[in-house]
Each structure stands twice: as C-alpha cells, then as structure tokens.
Amino acid sequence: MGRLSSRVLAVLFLSLPAFAQGNVLVIVVDDIGIDRVGAYGYQKPNGRPLAPPTPSIDRLATRGILFRAAWAHPYCSAARASALTGLYPNRLGVGVPIPGDLNESGMRADELTIPDILPANQLAAVIGKWHLSDESPLGSLTGGIDHAPRCGFRMHFGSSGNFVGAETYFGWFQTRSRAANLAASYTKYVTQYATSRTTDDALRALAAFEARPWFLWVAYNAAHVPLHVPPSSLITGDPPIPGDPLSMGKAMIEALDTEIGRLLDGIPPVVLERTTIIFFGDNGTSQVLVEPPFVPQRAKSTVYNGGVHVPLIVASPRTPASQRGTECDALVDVTDLLPTVADLVGVPVPSGIDGVSMTPYFADPTTPSQRAWIYAESFEHNFIPQPGTTIASQTLNHYHQAVRDERYKLIRLFENDAATPTTVEEFYDLQDDYFESVDLLDTAGAPPPDLQSIYDTLVAVLDDQSS
C-alpha cells in the first residue's frame, strides 16, 4: 500500500508523450443492472422492454461501445473500491456495504487509487455518493467525511453513503471536503433533489477545471432506496404510483437518465472531443425492481448474473467513427477501470493489480478478450488489511464467489452457520443457460467428464482468490 508522490508522478508524466493525456468522466449508477438500461435490449415475456426510457444512456451507447460481458460485485461498496484501486475486494477488506447495520469498516485511505496515479497536472474530483468510508472521525484510516480527498481526490461534494434514517432524496446531508483544507470538511443539509444536485455539482466542478485536464468521478445515488416519486419535470408519460416500488423505481431511473443527459449536454463539444466517458453500474438491479425473466432472489447482493452482470458503456475519442455504436463481447470487470485510466492519461499501469486495461477494445471492439476469466465476490464482515493478512485468516459469516470464462461459470457459496458451516458449488453453461437454472454438477458435486478441465481451471481461480 501507499502513494506515488507528486514529484514522482510529475517525472512520469513529463517522460510520456503529450498526446496520451485526456479527460476522463466516470458515471456510476446505483442498483441498475443490464435489465434496466434500454440499450441492452432485454424484454419482458410479452415482448415489451424491461427498461424504462433511458434515451441519454442509449445515446451514449451510439457514440461508443457497449460491453456485453461486464461484471461488478454484489454490493456497491465493494464494486467502487475495486474500480478505484484495480484490486478485488478480498485484497481490500471490503465485501459488504459500508457502514452497514454492523458498522462495517471502510476502505483504507492509503490504498493506491486512480487519483494517485494521474499526472501531476490532472485534477481529480468525486461528486455524489462515496460509500467507501465508515463513521470514524476526521483523519481516520478507514473513515471520516474527509475520506475521499485522503484517497487522492482534490474534493468531494456529495453523500458519504446511502441515505439513512430520516434522509430522503429531497432532504439529505451533503459532505463537502477539499484536500487543500481537510480540517474544514463539513456536512450540510440539502433540500434539492439529490439526482439533480449531483448533476449541478458535477457541472460546477467541470467549469472550475477550466482548460486543465481532469478526472471526474460522478456517482449518482439513484436508483438506490429510498424509492420515491421524482420531480415530474424529469420523467415522461404517466406519473408513477406512490407506494408502488416498481413504478417509483422505473421513474427514478428515467429521472436519472434525464440528469445524465443534462450533464453530458453541459460539457462543451470541444471538451467532449478529448474526453473518455465510462458509464457503469455498481451491481445488479435491486430485488424490489426485478421483473421476469430476471429473478428477485438472484439479483443485487448475489453472485448470480442478476447481481453482478452490469451495464458498461464507453465513449472515447480513441474509438474510430466506424466502430462507434458497436458492442464488445470481451470479458471485463470493474478492476479494469484503473489500468484503463492509466492508459488513457499516459501513465504506467501499477504492478500487482488485478485489473487489465480495456483500451484495446476502444480501437477495435472485436479484439479477443484480454482476460481468461472475470471474478466477483461478497463476504461478511469487512476487515482492515494489514501486512501479511489475507481473507483466509478472517472469520466470515459468509463468503460468496463467482468466476466465469467465455462460456462457463462456477459459483461457490460458503455459509458460516455456527452449527454446520456449509460450502456449495454450482456450475453453469452461460451460453445456453444465462439465468443459471441448470446446474451442471451432479449430486456428488462432479462436473461432466468433458468439462472437467474447465471446471478445474475455474476452481483454481476461486481457490487463489480465497487463499
């Protein structure tokens, strides 16, 4: 763990070609799986679209590349930590939401993150939901409202985590923290609709960057609970039905899409020309917003496809006009974000990370997968990594893992029942069984003989991650 000093970063930057550096806008959405984005094309059994209107996100897909095989993790904190560090959750100690009902610990502020590797002249800010800090005081290793700047960002304006207690999207506490004066960090009660406030703050941050290169992490709270009826100006058609979770959730997603459109439209065209936009979901759709053929019991919080298969769309000046509006089937996961940003801004990819850069796909979406497999996990409880500690040394309430190659997926579910701890494995052919209904393992837990070597390879990945 640790940081690259500004002096080292400056040297690295000066030794690299100037054309390599560009702006990066990351848009993170909450509890929105591939079933809730129109561009992915999923339908109800009656043939009608599953997604509410998402024209802004769909338009982004026409300008870039839609990834068909992208994974995150079952919970938001783990996915965000992995994306910012390029490491899987077991190396970060973040497996379930922070702080959670049992005051789970946050991510160490001295982990190497995307802002740490940027060239010295590139500004970095986070707007919106952070969800990586626990409730420790200012300056703490794993928490405090100054946590995001201590993780490398110059500023954070947004919620520290989920809205809790009496907080709603129309009345919530906003953290305001700047690296230049951490001791002055504070929270302010805000009554502006949270989704709109996030867009407003993002546009203000972009204006403040002026002509300097930047990295902006914009994390919307939507469509996480509390479910609600959004402002009517942000939705089309009939208003949602108050108290109806599905109706309200779809309206929240449409309102979010409207605000994403306002954000993108607010960036001057000359700036957009040198900006890579990366849009992704932090986990699958929440159970209360799932409709057939997706299954609520296999949605957010699980390692089934409904919990970890997420939307990922990238619009980049590195993509030739002839390749825009296309799709990519390569295996990617959220750890790939850090090395991708490193490539985009022209700095070396740090050694020892789990991620693999996605930039080869930007030039040619048909490029063969740079990964043999992708991985997802959740575990409880969180822990603070120390030198020499691994997840194998932790006492966990559960540890759920999943790995897939281009066709097959292996799931391992450990439940630490005090009386009889259990471990169950499931093996699926995703080409023929996307919804994971037919387990290929027999009653003795063995795979079909012709798939033994594939199964063994996936088992080795799970064993390695849990060791």
Secondary structure as UniProt FT lines:
FT   HELIX           6..14
FT   HELIX           18..20
FT   STRAND          23..29
FT   HELIX           34..36
FT   HELIX           38..40
FT   TURN            45..46
FT   HELIX           55..63
FT   STRAND          65..71
FT   HELIX           76..85
FT   HELIX           89..92
FT   TURN            100..103
FT   TURN            109..110
FT   HELIX           114..117
FT   TURN            120..121
FT   STRAND          123..128
FT   TURN            138..139
FT   TURN            145..146
FT   HELIX           147..150
FT   TURN            151..152
FT   STRAND          155..158
FT   TURN            165..166
FT   TURN            169..170
FT   STRAND          171..178
FT   HELIX           179..184
FT   STRAND          186..190
FT   HELIX           194..209
FT   TURN            210..211
FT   STRAND          214..219
FT   TURN            222..223
FT   HELIX           232..234
FT   TURN            242..243
FT   HELIX           245..265
FT   HELIX           269..272
FT   TURN            273..274
FT   STRAND          275..281
FT   HELIX           287..289
FT   TURN            292..293
FT   HELIX           296..298
FT   TURN            300..301
FT   HELIX           305..308
FT   STRAND          312..315
FT   TURN            317..318
FT   HELIX           321..323
FT   TURN            324..325
FT   STRAND          326..333
FT   HELIX           334..336
FT   HELIX           337..345
FT   TURN            351..352
FT   HELIX           359..363
FT   TURN            365..366
FT   STRAND          374..380
FT   TURN            387..388
FT   HELIX           391..393
FT   STRAND          398..404
FT   STRAND          408..415
FT   STRAND          422..429
FT   TURN            430..432
FT   TURN            434..435
FT   TURN            443..444
FT   HELIX           449..451
FT   HELIX           452..465
//
